[in-house]
Amino acid sequence: MWKCKECGCTTFKKTIITTTEVLVTFDEDGEEEEKEVDQSNECYLECKNCGKSSSIFNFIEDIAEWEE
Ligand SMILES: [Zn+2]
């Protein structure tokens, strides 16, 4: 299982941040018209016990070591 490099804890907190970008135009009535939608996810992992966290994305290797 994965164990935190810092404290050996085996429980991690995962934070998923979804960013939605929408390109809009406005017609003569001022009504909003959506043109393009772009969605991206960012994922962070953090040790539940000591708060050691990965830089970006889902890199468990950054903060934990595998032990049988
Ligand atoms: Zn830890």
PDB file of the backbone (N, CA, C, O) and the ligand in Angstrom, with CONECT records:
HET     ZN  A 101       1
ATOM      1  N   MET A   1       0.841  -1.201   0.000  1.00  0.00           N
ATOM      2  CA  MET A   1       0.000   0.000   0.000  1.00  0.00           C
ATOM      3  C   MET A   1       0.878   1.255   0.000  1.00  0.00           C
ATOM      4  O   MET A   1       2.068   1.191   0.307  1.00  0.00           O
ATOM      5  N   TRP A   2       0.287   2.369  -0.341  1.00  0.00           N
ATOM      6  CA  TRP A   2       1.007   3.645  -0.331  1.00  0.00           C
ATOM      7  C   TRP A   2       1.075   4.193   1.092  1.00  0.00           C
ATOM      8  O   TRP A   2       0.071   4.259   1.801  1.00  0.00           O
ATOM      9  N   LYS A   3       2.290   4.586   1.489  1.00  0.00           N
ATOM     10  CA  LYS A   3       2.474   5.192   2.805  1.00  0.00           C
ATOM     11  C   LYS A   3       3.140   6.556   2.652  1.00  0.00           C
ATOM     12  O   LYS A   3       4.075   6.713   1.868  1.00  0.00           O
ATOM     13  N   CYS A   4       2.665   7.513   3.385  1.00  0.00           N
ATOM     14  CA  CYS A   4       3.227   8.864   3.336  1.00  0.00           C
ATOM     15  C   CYS A   4       4.711   8.836   3.698  1.00  0.00           C
ATOM     16  O   CYS A   4       5.100   8.189   4.671  1.00  0.00           O
ATOM     17  N   LYS A   5       5.548   9.540   2.913  1.00  0.00           N
ATOM     18  CA  LYS A   5       6.992   9.590   3.155  1.00  0.00           C
ATOM     19  C   LYS A   5       7.299  10.297   4.474  1.00  0.00           C
ATOM     20  O   LYS A   5       8.307  10.020   5.124  1.00  0.00           O
ATOM     21  N   GLU A   6       6.434  11.189   4.843  1.00  0.00           N
ATOM     22  CA  GLU A   6       6.655  12.025   6.017  1.00  0.00           C
ATOM     23  C   GLU A   6       6.270  11.314   7.315  1.00  0.00           C
ATOM     24  O   GLU A   6       7.048  11.296   8.268  1.00  0.00           O
ATOM     25  N   CYS A   7       5.086  10.738   7.351  1.00  0.00           N
ATOM     26  CA  CYS A   7       4.571  10.223   8.627  1.00  0.00           C
ATOM     27  C   CYS A   7       4.082   8.774   8.562  1.00  0.00           C
ATOM     28  O   CYS A   7       3.718   8.209   9.593  1.00  0.00           O
ATOM     29  N   GLY A   8       4.067   8.159   7.374  1.00  0.00           N
ATOM     30  CA  GLY A   8       3.647   6.768   7.264  1.00  0.00           C
ATOM     31  C   GLY A   8       2.156   6.548   7.212  1.00  0.00           C
ATOM     32  O   GLY A   8       1.690   5.409   7.175  1.00  0.00           O
ATOM     33  N   CYS A   9       1.413   7.619   7.208  1.00  0.00           N
ATOM     34  CA  CYS A   9      -0.052   7.528   7.147  1.00  0.00           C
ATOM     35  C   CYS A   9      -0.493   6.915   5.811  1.00  0.00           C
ATOM     36  O   CYS A   9       0.136   7.144   4.779  1.00  0.00           O
ATOM     37  N   THR A  10      -1.568   6.142   5.841  1.00  0.00           N
ATOM     38  CA  THR A  10      -2.021   5.479   4.615  1.00  0.00           C
ATOM     39  C   THR A  10      -3.324   6.057   4.071  1.00  0.00           C
ATOM     40  O   THR A  10      -3.885   5.534   3.108  1.00  0.00           O
ATOM     41  N   THR A  11      -3.798   7.121   4.679  1.00  0.00           N
ATOM     42  CA  THR A  11      -5.025   7.765   4.196  1.00  0.00           C
ATOM     43  C   THR A  11      -4.676   9.117   3.578  1.00  0.00           C
ATOM     44  O   THR A  11      -3.948   9.915   4.169  1.00  0.00           O
ATOM     45  N   PHE A  12      -5.201   9.357   2.397  1.00  0.00           N
ATOM     46  CA  PHE A  12      -4.900  10.572   1.659  1.00  0.00           C
ATOM     47  C   PHE A  12      -6.176  11.317   1.291  1.00  0.00           C
ATOM     48  O   PHE A  12      -7.244  10.725   1.135  1.00  0.00           O
ATOM     49  N   LYS A  13      -6.037  12.605   1.160  1.00  0.00           N
ATOM     50  CA  LYS A  13      -7.175  13.409   0.745  1.00  0.00           C
ATOM     51  C   LYS A  13      -6.956  13.845  -0.700  1.00  0.00           C
ATOM     52  O   LYS A  13      -5.887  14.334  -1.067  1.00  0.00           O
ATOM     53  N   LYS A  14      -7.994  13.654  -1.506  1.00  0.00           N
ATOM     54  CA  LYS A  14      -7.916  13.996  -2.910  1.00  0.00           C
ATOM     55  C   LYS A  14      -8.815  15.202  -3.178  1.00  0.00           C
ATOM     56  O   LYS A  14     -10.004  15.184  -2.859  1.00  0.00           O
ATOM     57  N   THR A  15      -8.243  16.236  -3.760  1.00  0.00           N
ATOM     58  CA  THR A  15      -9.037  17.415  -4.103  1.00  0.00           C
ATOM     59  C   THR A  15      -9.109  17.533  -5.619  1.00  0.00           C
ATOM     60  O   THR A  15      -8.083  17.577  -6.298  1.00  0.00           O
ATOM     61  N   ILE A  16     -10.322  17.582  -6.137  1.00  0.00           N
ATOM     62  CA  ILE A  16     -10.496  17.701  -7.581  1.00  0.00           C
ATOM     63  C   ILE A  16     -11.105  19.075  -7.882  1.00  0.00           C
ATOM     64  O   ILE A  16     -12.186  19.418  -7.401  1.00  0.00           O
ATOM     65  N   ILE A  17     -10.386  19.835  -8.678  1.00  0.00           N
ATOM     66  CA  ILE A  17     -10.864  21.172  -9.051  1.00  0.00           C
ATOM     67  C   ILE A  17     -11.215  21.175 -10.531  1.00  0.00           C
ATOM     68  O   ILE A  17     -10.358  20.927 -11.380  1.00  0.00           O
ATOM     69  N   THR A  18     -12.459  21.451 -10.833  1.00  0.00           N
ATOM     70  CA  THR A  18     -12.902  21.512 -12.220  1.00  0.00           C
ATOM     71  C   THR A  18     -13.021  22.971 -12.646  1.00  0.00           C
ATOM     72  O   THR A  18     -13.715  23.765 -12.012  1.00  0.00           O
ATOM     73  N   THR A  19     -12.335  23.303 -13.722  1.00  0.00           N
ATOM     74  CA  THR A  19     -12.401  24.660 -14.261  1.00  0.00           C
ATOM     75  C   THR A  19     -13.220  24.644 -15.544  1.00  0.00           C
ATOM     76  O   THR A  19     -12.952  23.851 -16.447  1.00  0.00           O
ATOM     77  N   THR A  20     -14.200  25.506 -15.622  1.00  0.00           N
ATOM     78  CA  THR A  20     -15.017  25.598 -16.825  1.00  0.00           C
ATOM     79  C   THR A  20     -14.842  26.972 -17.457  1.00  0.00           C
ATOM     80  O   THR A  20     -15.103  27.998 -16.829  1.00  0.00           O
ATOM     81  N   GLU A  21     -14.397  26.974 -18.710  1.00  0.00           N
ATOM     82  CA  GLU A  21     -14.253  28.226 -19.438  1.00  0.00           C
ATOM     83  C   GLU A  21     -15.266  28.261 -20.564  1.00  0.00           C
ATOM     84  O   GLU A  21     -15.354  27.327 -21.361  1.00  0.00           O
ATOM     85  N   VAL A  22     -16.035  29.345 -20.628  1.00  0.00           N
ATOM     86  CA  VAL A  22     -17.063  29.473 -21.646  1.00  0.00           C
ATOM     87  C   VAL A  22     -16.833  30.764 -22.426  1.00  0.00           C
ATOM     88  O   VAL A  22     -16.698  31.836 -21.836  1.00  0.00           O
ATOM     89  N   LEU A  23     -16.788  30.657 -23.750  1.00  0.00           N
ATOM     90  CA  LEU A  23     -16.711  31.851 -24.582  1.00  0.00           C
ATOM     91  C   LEU A  23     -18.132  32.284 -24.897  1.00  0.00           C
ATOM     92  O   LEU A  23     -18.945  31.478 -25.349  1.00  0.00           O
ATOM     93  N   VAL A  24     -18.436  33.566 -24.657  1.00  0.00           N
ATOM     94  CA  VAL A  24     -19.797  34.044 -24.897  1.00  0.00           C
ATOM     95  C   VAL A  24     -19.810  35.282 -25.779  1.00  0.00           C
ATOM     96  O   VAL A  24     -18.859  36.064 -25.809  1.00  0.00           O
ATOM     97  N   THR A  25     -20.904  35.434 -26.488  1.00  0.00           N
ATOM     98  CA  THR A  25     -21.169  36.685 -27.194  1.00  0.00           C
ATOM     99  C   THR A  25     -22.548  37.165 -26.731  1.00  0.00           C
ATOM    100  O   THR A  25     -23.312  36.391 -26.155  1.00  0.00           O
ATOM    101  N   PHE A  26     -22.868  38.452 -26.984  1.00  0.00           N
ATOM    102  CA  PHE A  26     -24.166  38.991 -26.587  1.00  0.00           C
ATOM    103  C   PHE A  26     -24.873  39.510 -27.834  1.00  0.00           C
ATOM    104  O   PHE A  26     -24.299  40.270 -28.614  1.00  0.00           O
ATOM    105  N   ASP A  27     -26.119  39.093 -28.014  1.00  0.00           N
ATOM    106  CA  ASP A  27     -26.861  39.573 -29.188  1.00  0.00           C
ATOM    107  C   ASP A  27     -27.440  40.968 -28.926  1.00  0.00           C
ATOM    108  O   ASP A  27     -27.186  41.551 -27.872  1.00  0.00           O
ATOM    109  N   GLU A  28     -28.213  41.508 -29.872  1.00  0.00           N
ATOM    110  CA  GLU A  28     -28.710  42.885 -29.767  1.00  0.00           C
ATOM    111  C   GLU A  28     -29.647  43.106 -28.570  1.00  0.00           C
ATOM    112  O   GLU A  28     -29.829  44.236 -28.116  1.00  0.00           O
ATOM    113  N   ASP A  29     -30.240  42.012 -28.065  1.00  0.00           N
ATOM    114  CA  ASP A  29     -31.080  42.130 -26.877  1.00  0.00           C
ATOM    115  C   ASP A  29     -30.284  41.965 -25.583  1.00  0.00           C
ATOM    116  O   ASP A  29     -30.835  41.987 -24.482  1.00  0.00           O
ATOM    117  N   GLY A  30     -28.998  41.801 -25.748  1.00  0.00           N
ATOM    118  CA  GLY A  30     -28.158  41.609 -24.567  1.00  0.00           C
ATOM    119  C   GLY A  30     -28.188  40.195 -24.039  1.00  0.00           C
ATOM    120  O   GLY A  30     -27.688  39.915 -22.950  1.00  0.00           O
ATOM    121  N   GLU A  31     -28.776  39.308 -24.815  1.00  0.00           N
ATOM    122  CA  GLU A  31     -28.837  37.912 -24.391  1.00  0.00           C
ATOM    123  C   GLU A  31     -27.491  37.224 -24.608  1.00  0.00           C
ATOM    124  O   GLU A  31     -26.816  37.403 -25.621  1.00  0.00           O
ATOM    125  N   GLU A  32     -27.152  36.452 -23.628  1.00  0.00           N
ATOM    126  CA  GLU A  32     -25.871  35.755 -23.677  1.00  0.00           C
ATOM    127  C   GLU A  32     -25.954  34.528 -24.568  1.00  0.00           C
ATOM    128  O   GLU A  32     -26.911  33.757 -24.505  1.00  0.00           O
ATOM    129  N   GLU A  33     -24.953  34.366 -25.383  1.00  0.00           N
ATOM    130  CA  GLU A  33     -24.907  33.194 -26.255  1.00  0.00           C
ATOM    131  C   GLU A  33     -23.598  32.446 -26.038  1.00  0.00           C
ATOM    132  O   GLU A  33     -22.518  32.997 -26.249  1.00  0.00           O
ATOM    133  N   GLU A  34     -23.696  31.216 -25.623  1.00  0.00           N
ATOM    134  CA  GLU A  34     -22.484  30.440 -25.360  1.00  0.00           C
ATOM    135  C   GLU A  34     -21.889  29.904 -26.659  1.00  0.00           C
ATOM    136  O   GLU A  34     -22.598  29.335 -27.489  1.00  0.00           O
ATOM    137  N   LYS A  35     -20.599  30.090 -26.822  1.00  0.00           N
ATOM    138  CA  LYS A  35     -19.940  29.678 -28.053  1.00  0.00           C
ATOM    139  C   LYS A  35     -19.129  28.402 -27.896  1.00  0.00           C
ATOM    140  O   LYS A  35     -19.198  27.493 -28.723  1.00  0.00           O
ATOM    141  N   GLU A  36     -18.371  28.356 -26.832  1.00  0.00           N
ATOM    142  CA  GLU A  36     -17.452  27.245 -26.685  1.00  0.00           C
ATOM    143  C   GLU A  36     -17.267  26.950 -25.209  1.00  0.00           C
ATOM    144  O   GLU A  36     -17.109  27.857 -24.391  1.00  0.00           O
ATOM    145  N   VAL A  37     -17.289  25.686 -24.888  1.00  0.00           N
ATOM    146  CA  VAL A  37     -17.098  25.305 -23.495  1.00  0.00           C
ATOM    147  C   VAL A  37     -15.860  24.426 -23.380  1.00  0.00           C
ATOM    148  O   VAL A  37     -15.708  23.430 -24.087  1.00  0.00           O
ATOM    149  N   ASP A  38     -14.993  24.822 -22.479  1.00  0.00           N
ATOM    150  CA  ASP A  38     -13.778  24.043 -22.261  1.00  0.00           C
ATOM    151  C   ASP A  38     -13.683  23.699 -20.777  1.00  0.00           C
ATOM    152  O   ASP A  38     -13.713  24.572 -19.909  1.00  0.00           O
ATOM    153  N   GLN A  39     -13.569  22.414 -20.520  1.00  0.00           N
ATOM    154  CA  GLN A  39     -13.530  21.984 -19.128  1.00  0.00           C
ATOM    155  C   GLN A  39     -12.243  21.215 -18.833  1.00  0.00           C
ATOM    156  O   GLN A  39     -11.834  20.344 -19.602  1.00  0.00           O
ATOM    157  N   SER A  40     -11.621  21.549 -17.720  1.00  0.00           N
ATOM    158  CA  SER A  40     -10.420  20.808 -17.348  1.00  0.00           C
ATOM    159  C   SER A  40     -10.428  20.475 -15.861  1.00  0.00           C
ATOM    160  O   SER A  40     -10.986  21.210 -15.045  1.00  0.00           O
ATOM    161  N   ASN A  41      -9.806  19.369 -15.533  1.00  0.00           N
ATOM    162  CA  ASN A  41      -9.747  18.934 -14.146  1.00  0.00           C
ATOM    163  C   ASN A  41      -8.324  18.996 -13.623  1.00  0.00           C
ATOM    164  O   ASN A  41      -7.379  18.618 -14.315  1.00  0.00           O
ATOM    165  N   GLU A  42      -8.179  19.476 -12.394  1.00  0.00           N
ATOM    166  CA  GLU A  42      -6.906  19.398 -11.711  1.00  0.00           C
ATOM    167  C   GLU A  42      -7.116  18.601 -10.444  1.00  0.00           C
ATOM    168  O   GLU A  42      -8.122  18.750  -9.750  1.00  0.00           O
ATOM    169  N   CYS A  43      -6.152  17.756 -10.160  1.00  0.00           N
ATOM    170  CA  CYS A  43      -6.310  16.850  -9.042  1.00  0.00           C
ATOM    171  C   CYS A  43      -5.111  16.949  -8.104  1.00  0.00           C
ATOM    172  O   CYS A  43      -3.965  16.849  -8.543  1.00  0.00           O
ATOM    173  N   TYR A  44      -5.372  17.142  -6.823  1.00  0.00           N
ATOM    174  CA  TYR A  44      -4.306  17.228  -5.834  1.00  0.00           C
ATOM    175  C   TYR A  44      -4.441  16.128  -4.789  1.00  0.00           C
ATOM    176  O   TYR A  44      -5.548  15.788  -4.370  1.00  0.00           O
ATOM    177  N   LEU A  45      -3.325  15.587  -4.382  1.00  0.00           N
ATOM    178  CA  LEU A  45      -3.326  14.586  -3.318  1.00  0.00           C
ATOM    179  C   LEU A  45      -2.603  15.144  -2.099  1.00  0.00           C
ATOM    180  O   LEU A  45      -1.591  15.835  -2.214  1.00  0.00           O
ATOM    181  N   GLU A  46      -3.144  14.830  -0.943  1.00  0.00           N
ATOM    182  CA  GLU A  46      -2.573  15.345   0.287  1.00  0.00           C
ATOM    183  C   GLU A  46      -2.669  14.271   1.358  1.00  0.00           C
ATOM    184  O   GLU A  46      -3.679  13.573   1.454  1.00  0.00           O
ATOM    185  N   CYS A  47      -1.621  14.137   2.163  1.00  0.00           N
ATOM    186  CA  CYS A  47      -1.687  13.200   3.282  1.00  0.00           C
ATOM    187  C   CYS A  47      -2.710  13.717   4.285  1.00  0.00           C
ATOM    188  O   CYS A  47      -2.696  14.894   4.645  1.00  0.00           O
ATOM    189  N   LYS A  48      -3.599  12.830   4.734  1.00  0.00           N
ATOM    190  CA  LYS A  48      -4.664  13.251   5.648  1.00  0.00           C
ATOM    191  C   LYS A  48      -4.087  13.641   7.014  1.00  0.00           C
ATOM    192  O   LYS A  48      -4.640  14.494   7.708  1.00  0.00           O
ATOM    193  N   ASN A  49      -2.988  13.016   7.387  1.00  0.00           N
ATOM    194  CA  ASN A  49      -2.419  13.226   8.717  1.00  0.00           C
ATOM    195  C   ASN A  49      -1.512  14.453   8.811  1.00  0.00           C
ATOM    196  O   ASN A  49      -1.735  15.315   9.661  1.00  0.00           O
ATOM    197  N   CYS A  50      -0.487  14.544   7.949  1.00  0.00           N
ATOM    198  CA  CYS A  50       0.506  15.617   8.096  1.00  0.00           C
ATOM    199  C   CYS A  50       0.366  16.714   7.056  1.00  0.00           C
ATOM    200  O   CYS A  50       1.036  17.743   7.148  1.00  0.00           O
ATOM    201  N   GLY A  51      -0.494  16.511   6.068  1.00  0.00           N
ATOM    202  CA  GLY A  51      -0.740  17.564   5.093  1.00  0.00           C
ATOM    203  C   GLY A  51       0.281  17.645   3.978  1.00  0.00           C
ATOM    204  O   GLY A  51       0.223  18.561   3.157  1.00  0.00           O
ATOM    205  N   LYS A  52       1.231  16.691   3.928  1.00  0.00           N
ATOM    206  CA  LYS A  52       2.193  16.668   2.822  1.00  0.00           C
ATOM    207  C   LYS A  52       1.417  16.513   1.526  1.00  0.00           C
ATOM    208  O   LYS A  52       0.583  15.618   1.395  1.00  0.00           O
ATOM    209  N   SER A  53       1.697  17.395   0.562  1.00  0.00           N
ATOM    210  CA  SER A  53       0.866  17.384  -0.634  1.00  0.00           C
ATOM    211  C   SER A  53       1.680  17.279  -1.911  1.00  0.00           C
ATOM    212  O   SER A  53       2.846  17.674  -1.952  1.00  0.00           O
ATOM    213  N   SER A  54       1.066  16.750  -2.939  1.00  0.00           N
ATOM    214  CA  SER A  54       1.698  16.655  -4.246  1.00  0.00           C
ATOM    215  C   SER A  54       1.590  18.005  -4.931  1.00  0.00           C
ATOM    216  O   SER A  54       0.702  18.798  -4.618  1.00  0.00           O
ATOM    217  N   SER A  55       2.494  18.267  -5.867  1.00  0.00           N
ATOM    218  CA  SER A  55       2.517  19.558  -6.535  1.00  0.00           C
ATOM    219  C   SER A  55       1.245  19.793  -7.333  1.00  0.00           C
ATOM    220  O   SER A  55       0.491  20.728  -7.063  1.00  0.00           O
ATOM    221  N   ILE A  56       1.022  18.957  -8.295  1.00  0.00           N
ATOM    222  CA  ILE A  56      -0.149  19.114  -9.143  1.00  0.00           C
ATOM    223  C   ILE A  56      -0.487  17.741  -9.700  1.00  0.00           C
ATOM    224  O   ILE A  56       0.373  16.862  -9.765  1.00  0.00           O
ATOM    225  N   PHE A  57      -1.724  17.558 -10.097  1.00  0.00           N
ATOM    226  CA  PHE A  57      -2.193  16.279 -10.600  1.00  0.00           C
ATOM    227  C   PHE A  57      -2.094  15.181  -9.537  1.00  0.00           C
ATOM    228  O   PHE A  57      -1.956  15.444  -8.343  1.00  0.00           O
ATOM    229  N   ASN A  58      -2.169  13.975 -10.012  1.00  0.00           N
ATOM    230  CA  ASN A  58      -2.407  12.847  -9.124  1.00  0.00           C
ATOM    231  C   ASN A  58      -1.141  12.023  -8.868  1.00  0.00           C
ATOM    232  O   ASN A  58      -1.158  10.801  -9.012  1.00  0.00           O
ATOM    233  N   PHE A  59      -0.046  12.685  -8.492  1.00  0.00           N
ATOM    234  CA  PHE A  59       1.217  11.970  -8.353  1.00  0.00           C
ATOM    235  C   PHE A  59       1.426  11.461  -6.939  1.00  0.00           C
ATOM    236  O   PHE A  59       2.067  12.124  -6.124  1.00  0.00           O
ATOM    237  N   ILE A  60       0.892  10.296  -6.648  1.00  0.00           N
ATOM    238  CA  ILE A  60       1.041   9.691  -5.331  1.00  0.00           C
ATOM    239  C   ILE A  60       2.517   9.468  -5.019  1.00  0.00           C
ATOM    240  O   ILE A  60       2.909   9.513  -3.853  1.00  0.00           O
ATOM    241  N   GLU A  61       3.358   9.225  -6.057  1.00  0.00           N
ATOM    242  CA  GLU A  61       4.796   8.991  -5.864  1.00  0.00           C
ATOM    243  C   GLU A  61       5.486  10.183  -5.206  1.00  0.00           C
ATOM    244  O   GLU A  61       6.494  10.022  -4.518  1.00  0.00           O
ATOM    245  N   ASP A  62       4.937  11.380  -5.422  1.00  0.00           N
ATOM    246  CA  ASP A  62       5.521  12.589  -4.854  1.00  0.00           C
ATOM    247  C   ASP A  62       5.526  12.581  -3.323  1.00  0.00           C
ATOM    248  O   ASP A  62       6.446  13.095  -2.686  1.00  0.00           O
ATOM    249  N   ILE A  63       4.493  11.996  -2.759  1.00  0.00           N
ATOM    250  CA  ILE A  63       4.319  12.131  -1.322  1.00  0.00           C
ATOM    251  C   ILE A  63       4.352  10.809  -0.564  1.00  0.00           C
ATOM    252  O   ILE A  63       4.419  10.798   0.665  1.00  0.00           O
ATOM    253  N   ALA A  64       4.306   9.681  -1.300  1.00  0.00           N
ATOM    254  CA  ALA A  64       4.211   8.404  -0.615  1.00  0.00           C
ATOM    255  C   ALA A  64       5.155   7.365  -1.210  1.00  0.00           C
ATOM    256  O   ALA A  64       5.605   7.490  -2.349  1.00  0.00           O
ATOM    257  N   GLU A  65       5.440   6.351  -0.423  1.00  0.00           N
ATOM    258  CA  GLU A  65       6.257   5.241  -0.903  1.00  0.00           C
ATOM    259  C   GLU A  65       5.460   3.952  -0.803  1.00  0.00           C
ATOM    260  O   GLU A  65       4.679   3.760   0.128  1.00  0.00           O
ATOM    261  N   TRP A  66       5.667   3.071  -1.777  1.00  0.00           N
ATOM    262  CA  TRP A  66       4.939   1.810  -1.821  1.00  0.00           C
ATOM    263  C   TRP A  66       5.580   0.801  -0.883  1.00  0.00           C
ATOM    264  O   TRP A  66       6.790   0.579  -0.932  1.00  0.00           O
ATOM    265  N   GLU A  67       4.770   0.191  -0.029  1.00  0.00           N
ATOM    266  CA  GLU A  67       5.265  -0.871   0.852  1.00  0.00           C
ATOM    267  C   GLU A  67       4.316  -2.044   0.790  1.00  0.00           C
ATOM    268  O   GLU A  67       3.097  -1.877   0.829  1.00  0.00           O
ATOM    269  N   GLU A  68       4.884  -3.234   0.693  1.00  0.00           N
ATOM    270  CA  GLU A  68       4.048  -4.451   0.637  1.00  0.00           C
ATOM    271  C   GLU A  68       3.351  -4.701   1.956  1.00  0.00           C
ATOM    272  O   GLU A  68       2.611  -5.676   2.089  1.00  0.00           O
TER     273      GLU A  68
HETATM  274 ZN    ZN A 101       1.869  12.238   6.166  1.00  0.00          ZN2+
END
